[in-house]
Amino acid sequence: MLKKFNNIKSSADSLTNDMIEFFLPPQEQFTVDQQSHYIYSSREMTRWVRGINEAIRHVQSLNGEELVRLWAHEALRLFHDRLIYDYERQWTEKAIDDIAAKHFSNVDLNTALKRPILFSDWLAGHYASIDEDELRQYIQGRLKTYYEEEVGIQLVLFNQVLDQVLRIDRVFRQPQGHLLLIGLSGTGKATLCRFVSWLNQIDFFQLKVHNKYTAADFDDDLRQLLRRSGCKGEKIVFLLDESNVMDSSFLERMNTLLANGEVPGLFEGDEYSALLNLCKEGAQRQGLMLDSNDELYKWFTIQVMRNLHVVFTMNPSANGLRDRASTSPALFNRCVLDWLGDWSLDAYYHVASELTQNVDIQKADYVAPKTLTRLVAGLPVEPSYRDVMNNAFVFVHQSLHKLNDTLRKKGSTTKTIVITPSHFLDAIQHFIKITVEKRTEIEETRQHLIVGLDKIHETVVQVEQLQASLADKRKELNDKNEEANLKLKQMIHDQQEAEKKRIGSQELQVVLAQQQEQIVEKRKTVMIDLDKVEPAVQEAQQAVKSIKKQNLVEIKNLNNPPQGVKITLESICLLLGEETTDWKSIRGIMMRDNFISTIVNFESDNITPAIANKMKKNYINNPDYSYDKVNRASAACGPLVKWATAQLTYADMLSKVEPLRNELKNLEKEAEKKVADMQATNDLITTLETSIAQYKTEYADLISAAQAIKTDLSHVESKVERSIALIKNLSLEKVRWESTSESYQTQLATLIGDGFLISTFLAYTGYFDQMTRQILFQQWQNHLDKAKIPYKHDLARVEYVSTADERLRWEMNLLPSDDLCRENAVMLKSFTRYPLIIDPSGQAFEFLHREYREKNIVQTSFMDAGFRKQLESALRFGTTLFIHDAENFDPLINPVLIRDLRRTSGRVLITIGDKDIDFSPTFRMFLFTRDSDAEFGPDICSRVTFVNFTVTRSSLQSQCLYKILRSERPDIDSKRSDLMKLQGEFAAKLRHLEDNLLKVLNESEGTILDNDKVIATLEKIKTEASEIMQKVEETDIVLNEVEKVSHEYLPMAKACSSIFFTLSSLSTIHMLYQYSLRFFMEIFEHILYHNKRLESITNTTQRLDIILKSLFETIFIRVSRGMLHRDRITLAVQLTRIYLKNIIGENMTFEDEFFEIAQVLEENSDMLNIQNKLSDPQKRALSHLTTNIPSFKNLERQIASNSDAFDKWLNSNDLTTRVPVVWENNGDKKNEINTAVYS
C-alpha cells in the first residue's frame, strides 16, 4: 500500500506491528461473556487494511501524520464503535495512543491523533481528515435542501451526530458495506441513514410492514430490491429494523444474503428466467457479453454485493443480541457494528441549547449557586440562566432513567416505559410552545389591564374636571340669558321706529301720486301743441338724411355758390351755433363727417330767441329762402331749408309752451324730491327691518346657545352622576386589575420555571399513576429550588395550560373530575406525538367521543379487516381516527406516528404500505387499549404519548358516588349535574364579561365619558355580572343540599373504591386472583338496579343499608368461589376492615374490629380465663378466635407471655399497625394470619 509514497515507505513495518499489537489486547479486554457482540476475528484485520487501502488509493501524497491519523481512524471504527460503556471507549482510545507513541516516535502525534478524528470525501474530493466545524457548516448547508423535501424532520448537529453521520457514510462507501446499528429508539438511527443516503444520492428503502405482512410479502420486496440493485445497477440502502422482522425467516434470508450476496430459492421458474433476461440487458449496458446462466447469475450477485447496503437497526438488549448472534452470525460477521446506544448527557444538553436558542431565557442578574447539580461536562464554570435551564432538562430526563432503575431494583408493581430521546424532544417542543404562548398571553392581558386602568384613571380626572366646569356652565347660561333680553328690547324699539317711518312713507306716497297726476296733465297739454309741428320736423330730418354725400361735395367745390345755396348753409350754421357768412368756413363745416348726423340729432331747445330772431330777419323773410327755389339750385340744400324752417316753427311752439314746460319741470323736481324722501324713508325702514331681522337672528342664536348650554349642563350633570356610579362600579375591578397587573410581573419572572415544569410533566408523566407523577414533579421542583430558578410553588398544572371554557366543556363531556383525569385531558389537548391511551374502564373513550362528536369520527381496530382503508381515508380527508386494541399494534401506522411526510409538487404525502396518501393537516388519531398490563416496546414508547387513565382511588370513588346518586337519588344527581354545569358556565361567563369589559375599554377611542355606547356597554356588563354573582350565591344553597346528600352516600363510595383496590391486590397472593374494574362495576350495578331486596323499600336509610350488605356479601361470594379456602379468610378480614373503616367509622377501636372479624367467621360463646383487663366483647372475640382458628389455639399463653407488649399495643393510638404476634406462625412470614393482619 505504501510503495508509491517514498517518504513513508519505511513506515510499513511500524504500521504492521501497530496493527498486530493492537489487535490482540481488545480480544482479552472485551469478551463475549461481557457482551455477545464483542466478537473479534481476522476479518477485522482485513477490514482494517482494506479501509486504509481504499482511503489512500487515489491520494498522490501522504505524510507520516496523515498515515497515523488514518490508521487510528480505521482502528476506532472497527474496535471502538461497537463498545457500550464510556470506560471501554476510553480504554481503547488510550491503547491507540500508547501503541502509536511506541511505534511512531518520529511523527508529531499531537497533530496526528488530535481529537476528534473525522474522515470524509465530501469536502476535499477524496477520503481525508476534515475539521469538525467545516463539516458542520457543510452539513448545515445541505440540510436546507433536505428540509425542502422532507417535512417535519429537524436534525441538531451536535458532535455525536456528526461522528455518527461519518460512520454511516464510511460503511456506504465500501463494497459489501453493511451496518448493524444498535441504538435506543428515538436516537435517529433511521433518520441519519436516510440523510446520509440522500447526501450520497443513494436510494433509501425501508419495509412497510403490517400485521398481515408475511414471509411471502418479504420475498416479494426482496426480489424487487435485488432486481433494482443487481440488474438495474441502482445503489440502494436497505434499512431493516428489528420491529419489521415479523417472522424468523426474514433473518434467515438476510443472513444468507449478507454471507453470499444471494438468497437461494428466491428466484425460481419463470422468475428466474425473467431475472436472467434482466441480467443480460444489464450486462450489455456495461459492455459485457455473458451467455451462460451461471455467468449471468454470478454477475448478478456481484452487482448486488456492490450496490446493496443493508442496515440493521436494533434497540439495546443483551438477550436480544445474544439470540441474534447465535441465529444470525452474518449480522455480526458481515456487518460493521456501531453501538449508538443512547445520546450522551452532553448531547442532550447540546440539543436543548440548540432548540431553545430563540426562546427568551435570559436573566441578567442570575448567579448560579455553587451547589448546582452539574450533569454535563460542557456546562460552563459560571453558567448563565439559559445554561442552567438546559442542564435542568437533562436532569429531568436523567431522573426518569433513575426512576425506572429504582422501580426495577425494588421489584415494584409500578410499570415503567422506555425513556427515549423522543421524550426529551417532546419536552423541548412543549416548552417552546408554552413559553411563547404564555408570554404573549401575559403581555397582551397585562397591556389590556394597563389600558383599562388608564381609562378608569382618565375617567376619574374627567369627572373631577366636569364637576369643576358645572359652575362655569351655569354662569355662561346666565350671561346668555341677559344678552338675549337686551337684544329683545332693542328689537322692540326698532320695530316701533320702523312702524312710524312706514306711516310717513305711506302719506308721502299719496302726495306724490297727486303730483304725478298733475304732471301727466301738464305734459299732455304741452305734447298736444308740440305734436302739431313735430311731424314737419321729422319729415325735414328724413329729408336731411336722404342728402347724398356727392351733392355735398358738389356744393363744396363751388367757389361762388348760388345765393340760395349760400344763405341756406349760413342759416344752417346759425342754427348749429356756428354763425358765419364766410363761404370757406361754411364749406369746412359742411364737409365734416358728422354734419348730417348733427343736423338730424339737433335739439330744438338749443334755438335761443336771438337765433330765432336772426333766422326770421335774415332768412325766413328772404324771398329766396324757400324750399322750391333753393331745391332747384341744389338738391342738397332744399331739404336743409325745409329742416331749418321746421325747426324754427317748432322752436316758436316751444317758446309758446315754455311756461307750461317750466311748471312741468318744477312739478317733476318736486316729485323727484318727494321720491328721494320716500326712498330715504324706505331705506331707513329697510335698515330697521334688517336690523330687526339681525336682532331676531341674534336673539334666536342666544336663545339656542342658552338652550344648548342648558342641555349641555343637564348632560354634564347626568354624565357626572352616571360617571360617579360607573367609577363606583369599576372600583372593585380597579383594585383587582391593579393586583392582577402587578402579579403579571411575577408571572413573567416565573414563566421559564413554570413552562419548564409543565412541559416536562406533559412529556414524561403520562404513563404513570398520580402518586408517581407527584413524586417526579416534586423532584423537579427541588432541583429548580437548588438551581435558584424561580417558579410558582402553587403551580396548578391543569389550569396553567387550559382555559375555563375548556375545563367546563370537559366536565360536560363526562370527564371524571379527579386530578389524574384532568391532567390527562390536558395531555390529550397538547400532544405532539399521537396519544396511546390506557383506558381499562372506557371513561377516556367516552370523554373523547363526546369531545370530538362534532367532527367526523371513524372508529376502527388493529383487528379490523378494513383497518388499512379506514386509515388511508382518515389521512386523506382529515377525520379523527379512534383505533382500539392498541396492544395488538400494527406497524402499518409507523409512518403516521413518526410523521414520515415528504413534500412533492406542493403536496404533502405520506406512504402507507405501497401507496402515497395526501396528508391532511386536520387529521387526528387516538390509540386505545383496555389492557392496563399491556407492554410496549421501545419503538412504540418513542413514537406515542402515553396517557394512562387507569382508575385511581379518588376517581373510582367519584364514579361510584355518582352511580349511587343516579340510582338512589336521581333528583340530587340531576341537581349536582346542573350545578356543576351552572358553576362552570358562571365562571366562564364572568371571565368572558371581564374580558369584554377590558375589550370595550381598550377599543374605546377618546374618553369613555364622551362615548355613550361605551358607558352603556359597561353598565350592561356590570349588570350582567351582578346578576351572575347573585345566581352564584343562589347556587350555594343548592350546593349545600347536594353536598349534604352526597355526604350520606360518601362512605359507600369510599368502601367501593377500597373493595376494588383490595381485589386488585389479591394477585400478590396468587397469580390467578385477577379482577378487572368491569367485573367489579357489573356487580355494583347489579346490586343497584337488580336487587330484589330493594323492592317496595322507599326509606333511603334502609335502602342504603341493604345495598351495603348486599355489596359485601356479593363480593365475598363471587370472589371467594375462585379462591383457595385458606385465602378466603384473608378476603374476609380485608372486607371487614373496609367495612369498619368506611362504614362504621375511622374512630372504632381495634378490639371491636377483632370482635367483628370473629363474628364474620363464626359465632362462639365460650370464654377464656384471661386475667388481662379486657372487656366482655374483647374476651368474647378472643374466645371465638381460639376456638375457630388453629393459629390462635394457644392465644391465652401467648398473651400471658407477652403481656407487656400486648397491653402497650392495646393502649396505643395506632392499633392497625405493629400488631404483636399472639398467634403461631412457626417462622413462616407467609402465614395466612400474617397476611391478613399486615397486608
Summary of the structure (lengths in Angstrom):
residues: 1239
radius of gyration: 60.0
end to end distance: 75.0
largest distance: 204.0
contacts: 3771
relative contact order: 0.05
helix: 68%
strand: 6%
